Amino acid sequence: MALSEDKKTLLVGECKWSDSEINEEKMLHEMTAKAHKLPFAANKEIMAVLFLKQSKHNVENVFFPEDVL
């Protein structure tokens, strides 16, 4: 979790380091829904991201090892 410098956006992320296939869109939706329930997330834009080992899908806000420094 990270808060933007202007304190308007909350980044929430999860890492899944597995060879099994997952539903990225469902996970991002669930993370966003959970984050909206946090008391300090009120009036903030939620940006959910996934860090995955691999994926066969092209989904926005999904990052792979080669994308991260």
PDB file of N, CA, C and O in Angstrom:
ATOM      1  N   MET A   1       0.842  -1.156   0.000  1.00  0.00           N
ATOM      2  CA  MET A   1       0.000   0.000   0.000  1.00  0.00           C
ATOM      3  C   MET A   1       0.895   1.229   0.000  1.00  0.00           C
ATOM      4  O   MET A   1       1.940   1.258   0.649  1.00  0.00           O
ATOM      5  N   ALA A   2       0.463   2.246  -0.742  1.00  0.00           N
ATOM      6  CA  ALA A   2       1.195   3.508  -0.784  1.00  0.00           C
ATOM      7  C   ALA A   2       0.207   4.636  -1.054  1.00  0.00           C
ATOM      8  O   ALA A   2      -0.793   4.459  -1.750  1.00  0.00           O
ATOM      9  N   LEU A   3       0.513   5.795  -0.489  1.00  0.00           N
ATOM     10  CA  LEU A   3      -0.307   6.978  -0.673  1.00  0.00           C
ATOM     11  C   LEU A   3       0.444   7.940  -1.583  1.00  0.00           C
ATOM     12  O   LEU A   3       1.641   8.164  -1.400  1.00  0.00           O
ATOM     13  N   SER A   4      -0.246   8.504  -2.556  1.00  0.00           N
ATOM     14  CA  SER A   4       0.397   9.442  -3.477  1.00  0.00           C
ATOM     15  C   SER A   4       0.841  10.696  -2.729  1.00  0.00           C
ATOM     16  O   SER A   4       0.342  10.991  -1.643  1.00  0.00           O
ATOM     17  N   GLU A   5       1.773  11.421  -3.312  1.00  0.00           N
ATOM     18  CA  GLU A   5       2.277  12.631  -2.677  1.00  0.00           C
ATOM     19  C   GLU A   5       1.187  13.662  -2.431  1.00  0.00           C
ATOM     20  O   GLU A   5       1.226  14.383  -1.435  1.00  0.00           O
ATOM     21  N   ASP A   6       0.219  13.735  -3.330  1.00  0.00           N
ATOM     22  CA  ASP A   6      -0.871  14.697  -3.143  1.00  0.00           C
ATOM     23  C   ASP A   6      -1.982  14.146  -2.242  1.00  0.00           C
ATOM     24  O   ASP A   6      -2.982  14.817  -1.991  1.00  0.00           O
ATOM     25  N   LYS A   7      -1.789  12.915  -1.764  1.00  0.00           N
ATOM     26  CA  LYS A   7      -2.710  12.249  -0.829  1.00  0.00           C
ATOM     27  C   LYS A   7      -4.114  12.023  -1.396  1.00  0.00           C
ATOM     28  O   LYS A   7      -5.080  11.895  -0.644  1.00  0.00           O
ATOM     29  N   LYS A   8      -4.218  11.973  -2.724  1.00  0.00           N
ATOM     30  CA  LYS A   8      -5.516  11.758  -3.362  1.00  0.00           C
ATOM     31  C   LYS A   8      -5.708  10.334  -3.863  1.00  0.00           C
ATOM     32  O   LYS A   8      -6.838   9.916  -4.115  1.00  0.00           O
ATOM     33  N   THR A   9      -4.614   9.581  -4.011  1.00  0.00           N
ATOM     34  CA  THR A   9      -4.681   8.230  -4.573  1.00  0.00           C
ATOM     35  C   THR A   9      -3.997   7.248  -3.640  1.00  0.00           C
ATOM     36  O   THR A   9      -2.906   7.500  -3.129  1.00  0.00           O
ATOM     37  N   LEU A  10      -4.666   6.122  -3.432  1.00  0.00           N
ATOM     38  CA  LEU A  10      -4.120   5.043  -2.616  1.00  0.00           C
ATOM     39  C   LEU A  10      -3.828   3.861  -3.525  1.00  0.00           C
ATOM     40  O   LEU A  10      -4.734   3.325  -4.165  1.00  0.00           O
ATOM     41  N   LEU A  11      -2.575   3.457  -3.583  1.00  0.00           N
ATOM     42  CA  LEU A  11      -2.174   2.295  -4.373  1.00  0.00           C
ATOM     43  C   LEU A  11      -2.220   1.072  -3.468  1.00  0.00           C
ATOM     44  O   LEU A  11      -1.618   1.060  -2.395  1.00  0.00           O
ATOM     45  N   VAL A  12      -2.937   0.048  -3.907  1.00  0.00           N
ATOM     46  CA  VAL A  12      -2.966  -1.227  -3.188  1.00  0.00           C
ATOM     47  C   VAL A  12      -2.489  -2.299  -4.156  1.00  0.00           C
ATOM     48  O   VAL A  12      -2.904  -2.335  -5.315  1.00  0.00           O
ATOM     49  N   GLY A  13      -1.625  -3.160  -3.676  1.00  0.00           N
ATOM     50  CA  GLY A  13      -1.068  -4.173  -4.544  1.00  0.00           C
ATOM     51  C   GLY A  13      -0.978  -5.523  -3.871  1.00  0.00           C
ATOM     52  O   GLY A  13      -0.983  -5.639  -2.646  1.00  0.00           O
ATOM     53  N   GLU A  14      -0.895  -6.535  -4.707  1.00  0.00           N
ATOM     54  CA  GLU A  14      -0.768  -7.904  -4.223  1.00  0.00           C
ATOM     55  C   GLU A  14       0.155  -8.658  -5.162  1.00  0.00           C
ATOM     56  O   GLU A  14       0.127  -8.466  -6.378  1.00  0.00           O
ATOM     57  N   CYS A  15       0.965  -9.512  -4.579  1.00  0.00           N
ATOM     58  CA  CYS A  15       1.896 -10.330  -5.354  1.00  0.00           C
ATOM     59  C   CYS A  15       1.419 -11.779  -5.344  1.00  0.00           C
ATOM     60  O   CYS A  15       1.111 -12.334  -4.290  1.00  0.00           O
ATOM     61  N   LYS A  16       1.362 -12.375  -6.514  1.00  0.00           N
ATOM     62  CA  LYS A  16       1.008 -13.795  -6.665  1.00  0.00           C
ATOM     63  C   LYS A  16       2.140 -14.454  -7.444  1.00  0.00           C
ATOM     64  O   LYS A  16       2.271 -14.249  -8.650  1.00  0.00           O
ATOM     65  N   TRP A  17       2.948 -15.239  -6.759  1.00  0.00           N
ATOM     66  CA  TRP A  17       4.107 -15.865  -7.384  1.00  0.00           C
ATOM     67  C   TRP A  17       3.829 -17.355  -7.545  1.00  0.00           C
ATOM     68  O   TRP A  17       4.414 -18.199  -6.866  1.00  0.00           O
ATOM     69  N   SER A  18       2.922 -17.646  -8.460  1.00  0.00           N
ATOM     70  CA  SER A  18       2.468 -19.015  -8.665  1.00  0.00           C
ATOM     71  C   SER A  18       2.420 -19.321 -10.149  1.00  0.00           C
ATOM     72  O   SER A  18       2.295 -18.420 -10.978  1.00  0.00           O
ATOM     73  N   ASP A  19       2.519 -20.589 -10.474  1.00  0.00           N
ATOM     74  CA  ASP A  19       2.400 -21.005 -11.859  1.00  0.00           C
ATOM     75  C   ASP A  19       0.947 -21.278 -12.247  1.00  0.00           C
ATOM     76  O   ASP A  19       0.641 -21.475 -13.423  1.00  0.00           O
ATOM     77  N   SER A  20       0.058 -21.289 -11.260  1.00  0.00           N
ATOM     78  CA  SER A  20      -1.348 -21.544 -11.567  1.00  0.00           C
ATOM     79  C   SER A  20      -2.005 -20.293 -12.137  1.00  0.00           C
ATOM     80  O   SER A  20      -1.635 -19.172 -11.787  1.00  0.00           O
ATOM     81  N   GLU A  21      -2.961 -20.490 -13.001  1.00  0.00           N
ATOM     82  CA  GLU A  21      -3.652 -19.383 -13.653  1.00  0.00           C
ATOM     83  C   GLU A  21      -4.652 -18.761 -12.691  1.00  0.00           C
ATOM     84  O   GLU A  21      -5.340 -19.465 -11.951  1.00  0.00           O
ATOM     85  N   ILE A  22      -4.727 -17.429 -12.709  1.00  0.00           N
ATOM     86  CA  ILE A  22      -5.674 -16.714 -11.853  1.00  0.00           C
ATOM     87  C   ILE A  22      -6.520 -15.782 -12.712  1.00  0.00           C
ATOM     88  O   ILE A  22      -6.189 -15.503 -13.864  1.00  0.00           O
ATOM     89  N   ASN A  23      -7.596 -15.315 -12.142  1.00  0.00           N
ATOM     90  CA  ASN A  23      -8.467 -14.352 -12.811  1.00  0.00           C
ATOM     91  C   ASN A  23      -8.046 -12.955 -12.349  1.00  0.00           C
ATOM     92  O   ASN A  23      -8.479 -12.482 -11.298  1.00  0.00           O
ATOM     93  N   GLU A  24      -7.200 -12.306 -13.143  1.00  0.00           N
ATOM     94  CA  GLU A  24      -6.633 -11.018 -12.764  1.00  0.00           C
ATOM     95  C   GLU A  24      -7.696  -9.944 -12.568  1.00  0.00           C
ATOM     96  O   GLU A  24      -7.641  -9.185 -11.601  1.00  0.00           O
ATOM     97  N   GLU A  25      -8.658  -9.876 -13.475  1.00  0.00           N
ATOM     98  CA  GLU A  25      -9.696  -8.854 -13.378  1.00  0.00           C
ATOM     99  C   GLU A  25     -10.514  -9.011 -12.096  1.00  0.00           C
ATOM    100  O   GLU A  25     -10.853  -8.021 -11.448  1.00  0.00           O
ATOM    101  N   LYS A  26     -10.827 -10.240 -11.735  1.00  0.00           N
ATOM    102  CA  LYS A  26     -11.581 -10.503 -10.505  1.00  0.00           C
ATOM    103  C   LYS A  26     -10.761 -10.087  -9.283  1.00  0.00           C
ATOM    104  O   LYS A  26     -11.288  -9.464  -8.361  1.00  0.00           O
ATOM    105  N   MET A  27      -9.485 -10.429  -9.278  1.00  0.00           N
ATOM    106  CA  MET A  27      -8.624 -10.071  -8.142  1.00  0.00           C
ATOM    107  C   MET A  27      -8.504  -8.557  -7.991  1.00  0.00           C
ATOM    108  O   MET A  27      -8.568  -8.039  -6.876  1.00  0.00           O
ATOM    109  N   LEU A  28      -8.332  -7.846  -9.103  1.00  0.00           N
ATOM    110  CA  LEU A  28      -8.225  -6.393  -9.042  1.00  0.00           C
ATOM    111  C   LEU A  28      -9.524  -5.783  -8.515  1.00  0.00           C
ATOM    112  O   LEU A  28      -9.497  -4.854  -7.707  1.00  0.00           O
ATOM    113  N   HIS A  29     -10.651  -6.307  -8.973  1.00  0.00           N
ATOM    114  CA  HIS A  29     -11.948  -5.824  -8.502  1.00  0.00           C
ATOM    115  C   HIS A  29     -12.117  -6.063  -6.998  1.00  0.00           C
ATOM    116  O   HIS A  29     -12.566  -5.178  -6.271  1.00  0.00           O
ATOM    117  N   GLU A  30     -11.757  -7.253  -6.542  1.00  0.00           N
ATOM    118  CA  GLU A  30     -11.879  -7.587  -5.115  1.00  0.00           C
ATOM    119  C   GLU A  30     -10.969  -6.710  -4.257  1.00  0.00           C
ATOM    120  O   GLU A  30     -11.374  -6.256  -3.187  1.00  0.00           O
ATOM    121  N   MET A  31      -9.739  -6.472  -4.722  1.00  0.00           N
ATOM    122  CA  MET A  31      -8.821  -5.610  -3.974  1.00  0.00           C
ATOM    123  C   MET A  31      -9.374  -4.188  -3.864  1.00  0.00           C
ATOM    124  O   MET A  31      -9.308  -3.567  -2.803  1.00  0.00           O
ATOM    125  N   THR A  32      -9.913  -3.688  -4.962  1.00  0.00           N
ATOM    126  CA  THR A  32     -10.476  -2.340  -4.960  1.00  0.00           C
ATOM    127  C   THR A  32     -11.649  -2.253  -3.989  1.00  0.00           C
ATOM    128  O   THR A  32     -11.756  -1.288  -3.232  1.00  0.00           O
ATOM    129  N   ALA A  33     -12.527  -3.251  -4.005  1.00  0.00           N
ATOM    130  CA  ALA A  33     -13.684  -3.268  -3.101  1.00  0.00           C
ATOM    131  C   ALA A  33     -13.232  -3.301  -1.644  1.00  0.00           C
ATOM    132  O   ALA A  33     -13.785  -2.583  -0.811  1.00  0.00           O
ATOM    133  N   LYS A  34     -12.235  -4.124  -1.327  1.00  0.00           N
ATOM    134  CA  LYS A  34     -11.720  -4.199   0.051  1.00  0.00           C
ATOM    135  C   LYS A  34     -11.087  -2.874   0.464  1.00  0.00           C
ATOM    136  O   LYS A  34     -11.293  -2.406   1.584  1.00  0.00           O
ATOM    137  N   ALA A  35     -10.317  -2.272  -0.439  1.00  0.00           N
ATOM    138  CA  ALA A  35      -9.627  -1.020  -0.112  1.00  0.00           C
ATOM    139  C   ALA A  35     -10.615   0.099   0.174  1.00  0.00           C
ATOM    140  O   ALA A  35     -10.352   0.942   1.032  1.00  0.00           O
ATOM    141  N   HIS A  36     -11.745   0.130  -0.522  1.00  0.00           N
ATOM    142  CA  HIS A  36     -12.751   1.170  -0.289  1.00  0.00           C
ATOM    143  C   HIS A  36     -13.338   1.084   1.119  1.00  0.00           C
ATOM    144  O   HIS A  36     -13.898   2.064   1.609  1.00  0.00           O
ATOM    145  N   LYS A  37     -13.222  -0.055   1.770  1.00  0.00           N
ATOM    146  CA  LYS A  37     -13.750  -0.231   3.125  1.00  0.00           C
ATOM    147  C   LYS A  37     -12.786   0.273   4.197  1.00  0.00           C
ATOM    148  O   LYS A  37     -13.166   0.386   5.363  1.00  0.00           O
ATOM    149  N   LEU A  38     -11.545   0.577   3.817  1.00  0.00           N
ATOM    150  CA  LEU A  38     -10.573   1.068   4.793  1.00  0.00           C
ATOM    151  C   LEU A  38     -10.939   2.477   5.234  1.00  0.00           C
ATOM    152  O   LEU A  38     -11.269   3.319   4.399  1.00  0.00           O
ATOM    153  N   PRO A  39     -10.886   2.743   6.534  1.00  0.00           N
ATOM    154  CA  PRO A  39     -11.288   4.073   7.014  1.00  0.00           C
ATOM    155  C   PRO A  39     -10.435   5.204   6.434  1.00  0.00           C
ATOM    156  O   PRO A  39     -10.948   6.299   6.203  1.00  0.00           O
ATOM    157  N   PHE A  40      -9.169   4.963   6.200  1.00  0.00           N
ATOM    158  CA  PHE A  40      -8.296   6.020   5.678  1.00  0.00           C
ATOM    159  C   PHE A  40      -8.368   6.146   4.150  1.00  0.00           C
ATOM    160  O   PHE A  40      -7.669   6.975   3.567  1.00  0.00           O
ATOM    161  N   ALA A  41      -9.202   5.337   3.503  1.00  0.00           N
ATOM    162  CA  ALA A  41      -9.349   5.400   2.043  1.00  0.00           C
ATOM    163  C   ALA A  41     -10.501   6.301   1.607  1.00  0.00           C
ATOM    164  O   ALA A  41     -10.737   6.482   0.412  1.00  0.00           O
ATOM    165  N   ALA A  42     -11.211   6.861   2.572  1.00  0.00           N
ATOM    166  CA  ALA A  42     -12.348   7.725   2.232  1.00  0.00           C
ATOM    167  C   ALA A  42     -11.889   8.895   1.371  1.00  0.00           C
ATOM    168  O   ALA A  42     -10.871   9.526   1.655  1.00  0.00           O
ATOM    169  N   ASN A  43     -12.639   9.175   0.331  1.00  0.00           N
ATOM    170  CA  ASN A  43     -12.371  10.287  -0.586  1.00  0.00           C
ATOM    171  C   ASN A  43     -11.059  10.148  -1.353  1.00  0.00           C
ATOM    172  O   ASN A  43     -10.493  11.145  -1.803  1.00  0.00           O
ATOM    173  N   LYS A  44     -10.581   8.929  -1.502  1.00  0.00           N
ATOM    174  CA  LYS A  44      -9.351   8.701  -2.263  1.00  0.00           C
ATOM    175  C   LYS A  44      -9.651   7.808  -3.468  1.00  0.00           C
ATOM    176  O   LYS A  44     -10.505   6.923  -3.413  1.00  0.00           O
ATOM    177  N   GLU A  45      -8.931   8.061  -4.548  1.00  0.00           N
ATOM    178  CA  GLU A  45      -8.997   7.166  -5.698  1.00  0.00           C
ATOM    179  C   GLU A  45      -8.187   5.923  -5.337  1.00  0.00           C
ATOM    180  O   GLU A  45      -7.090   6.032  -4.788  1.00  0.00           O
ATOM    181  N   ILE A  46      -8.715   4.763  -5.638  1.00  0.00           N
ATOM    182  CA  ILE A  46      -8.022   3.504  -5.365  1.00  0.00           C
ATOM    183  C   ILE A  46      -7.416   2.992  -6.665  1.00  0.00           C
ATOM    184  O   ILE A  46      -8.107   2.875  -7.677  1.00  0.00           O
ATOM    185  N   MET A  47      -6.127   2.688  -6.633  1.00  0.00           N
ATOM    186  CA  MET A  47      -5.452   2.084  -7.779  1.00  0.00           C
ATOM    187  C   MET A  47      -4.947   0.707  -7.335  1.00  0.00           C
ATOM    188  O   MET A  47      -4.007   0.607  -6.546  1.00  0.00           O
ATOM    189  N   ALA A  48      -5.576  -0.339  -7.845  1.00  0.00           N
ATOM    190  CA  ALA A  48      -5.182  -1.705  -7.502  1.00  0.00           C
ATOM    191  C   ALA A  48      -4.220  -2.229  -8.561  1.00  0.00           C
ATOM    192  O   ALA A  48      -4.429  -2.033  -9.758  1.00  0.00           O
ATOM    193  N   VAL A  49      -3.159  -2.901  -8.104  1.00  0.00           N
ATOM    194  CA  VAL A  49      -2.185  -3.487  -9.021  1.00  0.00           C
ATOM    195  C   VAL A  49      -1.832  -4.900  -8.569  1.00  0.00           C
ATOM    196  O   VAL A  49      -1.876  -5.223  -7.382  1.00  0.00           O
ATOM    197  N   LEU A  50      -1.485  -5.720  -9.533  1.00  0.00           N
ATOM    198  CA  LEU A  50      -1.032  -7.081  -9.254  1.00  0.00           C
ATOM    199  C   LEU A  50       0.395  -7.239  -9.760  1.00  0.00           C
ATOM    200  O   LEU A  50       0.753  -6.731 -10.823  1.00  0.00           O
ATOM    201  N   PHE A  51       1.194  -7.945  -8.989  1.00  0.00           N
ATOM    202  CA  PHE A  51       2.544  -8.317  -9.394  1.00  0.00           C
ATOM    203  C   PHE A  51       2.535  -9.834  -9.556  1.00  0.00           C
ATOM    204  O   PHE A  51       2.396 -10.572  -8.581  1.00  0.00           O
ATOM    205  N   LEU A  52       2.686 -10.289 -10.796  1.00  0.00           N
ATOM    206  CA  LEU A  52       2.564 -11.713 -11.095  1.00  0.00           C
ATOM    207  C   LEU A  52       3.843 -12.276 -11.696  1.00  0.00           C
ATOM    208  O   LEU A  52       4.638 -11.566 -12.311  1.00  0.00           O
ATOM    209  N   LYS A  53       4.008 -13.557 -11.498  1.00  0.00           N
ATOM    210  CA  LYS A  53       5.134 -14.275 -12.108  1.00  0.00           C
ATOM    211  C   LYS A  53       4.915 -14.401 -13.610  1.00  0.00           C
ATOM    212  O   LYS A  53       5.845 -14.252 -14.404  1.00  0.00           O
ATOM    213  N   GLN A  54       3.672 -14.676 -13.983  1.00  0.00           N
ATOM    214  CA  GLN A  54       3.329 -14.854 -15.396  1.00  0.00           C
ATOM    215  C   GLN A  54       1.828 -14.739 -15.577  1.00  0.00           C
ATOM    216  O   GLN A  54       1.066 -14.840 -14.616  1.00  0.00           O
ATOM    217  N   SER A  55       1.410 -14.527 -16.813  1.00  0.00           N
ATOM    218  CA  SER A  55      -0.006 -14.474 -17.145  1.00  0.00           C
ATOM    219  C   SER A  55      -0.168 -14.666 -18.641  1.00  0.00           C
ATOM    220  O   SER A  55       0.714 -14.313 -19.424  1.00  0.00           O
ATOM    221  N   LYS A  56      -1.292 -15.223 -19.026  1.00  0.00           N
ATOM    222  CA  LYS A  56      -1.611 -15.394 -20.437  1.00  0.00           C
ATOM    223  C   LYS A  56      -2.536 -14.280 -20.922  1.00  0.00           C
ATOM    224  O   LYS A  56      -2.885 -14.233 -22.102  1.00  0.00           O
ATOM    225  N   HIS A  57      -2.932 -13.386 -20.019  1.00  0.00           N
ATOM    226  CA  HIS A  57      -3.883 -12.329 -20.343  1.00  0.00           C
ATOM    227  C   HIS A  57      -3.188 -10.979 -20.381  1.00  0.00           C
ATOM    228  O   HIS A  57      -2.126 -10.792 -19.786  1.00  0.00           O
ATOM    229  N   ASN A  58      -3.789 -10.060 -21.076  1.00  0.00           N
ATOM    230  CA  ASN A  58      -3.290  -8.698 -21.151  1.00  0.00           C
ATOM    231  C   ASN A  58      -4.252  -7.810 -20.373  1.00  0.00           C
ATOM    232  O   ASN A  58      -5.234  -7.313 -20.923  1.00  0.00           O
ATOM    233  N   VAL A  59      -3.963  -7.616 -19.096  1.00  0.00           N
ATOM    234  CA  VAL A  59      -4.841  -6.864 -18.207  1.00  0.00           C
ATOM    235  C   VAL A  59      -4.080  -5.646 -17.694  1.00  0.00           C
ATOM    236  O   VAL A  59      -2.909  -5.737 -17.325  1.00  0.00           O
ATOM    237  N   GLU A  60      -4.767  -4.507 -17.677  1.00  0.00           N
ATOM    238  CA  GLU A  60      -4.160  -3.279 -17.171  1.00  0.00           C
ATOM    239  C   GLU A  60      -3.873  -3.405 -15.682  1.00  0.00           C
ATOM    240  O   GLU A  60      -4.614  -4.073 -14.961  1.00  0.00           O
ATOM    241  N   ASN A  61      -2.812  -2.772 -15.223  1.00  0.00           N
ATOM    242  CA  ASN A  61      -2.382  -2.751 -13.820  1.00  0.00           C
ATOM    243  C   ASN A  61      -1.857  -4.100 -13.340  1.00  0.00           C
ATOM    244  O   ASN A  61      -1.931  -4.411 -12.152  1.00  0.00           O
ATOM    245  N   VAL A  62      -1.331  -4.890 -14.255  1.00  0.00           N
ATOM    246  CA  VAL A  62      -0.670  -6.150 -13.916  1.00  0.00           C
ATOM    247  C   VAL A  62       0.784  -6.025 -14.342  1.00  0.00           C
ATOM    248  O   VAL A  62       1.080  -5.674 -15.484  1.00  0.00           O
ATOM    249  N   PHE A  63       1.687  -6.316 -13.413  1.00  0.00           N
ATOM    250  CA  PHE A  63       3.118  -6.150 -13.658  1.00  0.00           C
ATOM    251  C   PHE A  63       3.841  -7.485 -13.476  1.00  0.00           C
ATOM    252  O   PHE A  63       3.431  -8.334 -12.686  1.00  0.00           O
ATOM    253  N   PHE A  64       4.920  -7.640 -14.224  1.00  0.00           N
ATOM    254  CA  PHE A  64       5.711  -8.870 -14.214  1.00  0.00           C
ATOM    255  C   PHE A  64       7.140  -8.542 -13.786  1.00  0.00           C
ATOM    256  O   PHE A  64       7.504  -7.368 -13.718  1.00  0.00           O
ATOM    257  N   PRO A  65       7.955  -9.556 -13.496  1.00  0.00           N
ATOM    258  CA  PRO A  65       9.320  -9.284 -13.024  1.00  0.00           C
ATOM    259  C   PRO A  65      10.093  -8.305 -13.906  1.00  0.00           C
ATOM    260  O   PRO A  65      10.815  -7.450 -13.393  1.00  0.00           O
ATOM    261  N   GLU A  66       9.951  -8.418 -15.200  1.00  0.00           N
ATOM    262  CA  GLU A  66      10.701  -7.545 -16.114  1.00  0.00           C
ATOM    263  C   GLU A  66      10.203  -6.091 -16.077  1.00  0.00           C
ATOM    264  O   GLU A  66      10.883  -5.193 -16.574  1.00  0.00           O
ATOM    265  N   ASP A  67       9.026  -5.858 -15.493  1.00  0.00           N
ATOM    266  CA  ASP A  67       8.465  -4.507 -15.397  1.00  0.00           C
ATOM    267  C   ASP A  67       8.939  -3.767 -14.155  1.00  0.00           C
ATOM    268  O   ASP A  67       8.796  -2.548 -14.065  1.00  0.00           O
ATOM    269  N   VAL A  68       9.501  -4.495 -13.200  1.00  0.00           N
ATOM    270  CA  VAL A  68       9.844  -3.919 -11.904  1.00  0.00           C
ATOM    271  C   VAL A  68      11.363  -3.828 -11.776  1.00  0.00           C
ATOM    272  O   VAL A  68      12.089  -4.760 -12.121  1.00  0.00           O
ATOM    273  N   LEU A  69      11.817  -2.701 -11.280  1.00  0.00           N
ATOM    274  CA  LEU A  69      13.264  -2.524 -11.055  1.00  0.00           C
ATOM    275  C   LEU A  69      13.698  -3.294  -9.851  1.00  0.00           C
ATOM    276  O   LEU A  69      14.876  -3.274  -9.497  1.00  0.00           O
TER     277      LEU A  69
END
